[in-house]
Amino acid sequence: MTHALPMSLGPDVRANSISPGWIDVSAWQAHAPSEPQPLSAADHNQHPSGRVGTPDDVAAMVAYLVSPEARFVTGQNFVIDGGMTRKMIYED
């Protein structure tokens, strides 16, 4: 759909997608049935970026995509995963 919608609806409509990787949402889980386990240094260090993602990382891409600066961007998928797609191996 990310590729088809801009072809069908452009130029009036732009369509992009975001594919997030490991995003730590534990701060949003205040009403979770059990206390979330804190992330370890190994969890962060396995990412080429050196850390697990946050909701703010995804929000920053959304803010860019809805801004006038992105008016020429359409039909794209943005992977926000700290480089893990390229690494392709998660530690145990």
C-alpha angles and dihedrals in degrees: 000000000000089000099036101047097062089050092051101037105027144147090029095044128045120198126195134157136215122214108194123200125201104345117179106226096163091117088061093052097081091137097044115136090240134026110267115243114248116248116254129227087252090057090056098037095055089068115086087226089057097242146056114260126258132212086254090064091058092041090055090058091047090050090052094047093052093045126096088247089071096052091116094048116097138140093029134132115211115205110206104186108121090255097302094128088064093044093046094189127097119199119234 
